[in-house]
């Protein structure tokens, strides 16, 4: 429901006069109209805050587009100028109409006045009343009256107004019924609320009137003729003219808007839109984005400059990407893990080796903090618990070398050697200029031990091959000579003494034993390449122990073998299994510098094959148990300095074949290492 409330100044009651002098600038009264949209029961439909929000949204919507801003601004400007022009024109036109109507009324009034004066001179009151009645019935005349010098109506075409005081309510006019001698007219409303043009013509005192009205010097006016003309025709004509002007103005405004919109859209908005699209494409990484703006005006030249700028930017970015790729490939070529850390513990650069060490992708590596990537900690490491290179370099600014245990994304720990150095970018024009960074080189010690192990196997292999060659050649000569003796003995009918024949057979058996030893040595040093194979565990243990038998006897160590009778097998590289046995047996020897007992056993346990090495040595201190698998960690009971690689290589080999290793140790009671491998025979039985 819409309710309109008008508020203006003083609203005259019906019949009250609202007058303006003829010739003054006139126009409609200013009226303020307030529209309140409300429901008759529940109250207003929208609040003032909602209306304000809607207004703000509309303004934001207009300001977001040049097209809409142009249309809104042009429409508002043209509307304002049109309204101003219309108000001025309407006022001037209405004043002109008023003046023309007043001139016409002046002529009618003079004719009427002449007729009335003639009737007055004759003192023919009936004729006077007839004239007034006849003129009062004219189409444009609403009232005629004659007022005397006292201001009372003496004659009128409206009998009810006779002898009533006349109402001359012209604003800004001074009217004296007995003294005003100048005619005037003004617009007002009569008692019925109709707009009228009221004309007042004083009837001057002439000599023929002296007899009744006295001397003209004392009484210049006999009375006044008041005629009310209907002013609705003037307003209607003005209204029609206003509507015509408004229609014509609207057409002009629309044509101007349409032409301006086409021009703005064709020569301004379209080039700006192309430039906006090109800029957005460039900002999104499309280096091929260009704009084509025809013509030679300012916007076309701006488009050409934009294309040149895009060409330069593309060339610069391509060079930058080439440099970045070269830097990344240079860093990736390093076999050690490389990462660059800022002061906020964020990794800003990493190579492929670092990604392999942490189990992270290249994208994840540069989005993960150093403490989260290598220690799985959400907060920076406490400097009192971990030797943090960032904290240490921050104290003295010197390079740092330290050992860490890193935990990868799968929770697996690795021993790492870290070399860290500070890097300062002094050039403020660089992306990270003026900041300090830490460059860390991270070496996987377990990987280094494998490389060392492979080098050691290679050297042992060459040595074993050389030993086998040097031993096989003389042994082959001895065997040839021995075979000749056996053939000679057989040819002579076995005439050699029994002792000599028995000695020759002993020599033959020892030759076989020497050849077997060289074969075992070759198996031990064989390179662990190719596919895993079936390995008879008892045979690998026995043959490896036989190579260490002499060392055990020299150290006063007795070896007891308790091997499974069902000949357990595993799937592995045979040389790796022999190296595992060799390392664990040698560790047991080192733990018993004064001699002792080493028990070696094998058995099937559930779905696994287990071999254990239990020595009677001094045991491992509790504080050293967590570090015995770290590369280069060595605490030998015989006081000698070891390489610290044996157990690290052993665990790496065991885990590489899907096995596990555990240790139990007590001071002065010995140590027991147990290795477990999956049992392929059990898996085959379960599959069947």
Secondary structure by P-SEA (a helix, b strand, c coil): cbbbbbbbcccccccccccccccccccccbbbbbbbbccccccccccaaaaaaaaaaaaaaaaccaaaaaaaaaaaaaaaaaaaaaaaaaaaaaaaaaaaaaaaaaaaaaaaaaaaaaaaaaccaaaaaaaaaaaaacccccccccccccccccccccccccccccccccccbbbbcccccccbbbbbbcccccccbbbbbbbcccccccccccccccccccbbbbbbccaaaaaaaaaaaaaaaaaaaaaaaaaaaaaaaaaaaaccaaaaaaaaaaaaaaaaccccbbbbbccccaaaaaaaaaaaaaaaaaaaaaaaaaaaaaaaaaaaacccbbbbbccccccccccaaaaaaacccaaaaaacccccccccccccccccccccaaaaaaaccbbbbbcccccccccbbbbbbbbbbbbbbcccccccccbbbbbbbbbcaaaaaaaaaaaaaaaaaaaaaaaaaaaaaaaaaaaaaaaaaaaaaaaacccccaaaaaaaaaaaaaaaaaaaaaaaaaaaaccccccccccaaaaaaaaaaaaaaaaaaaacbbbbbbcccccccccccaaaaaaaaaaaaaaaaaacccbbbbbbbccccccbbbbbbbbcccccccccccccccccbbbbcccccccccaaaaaaaaaaaacbbbbbbbcccbbbbbbbbcccaaaaaaaac
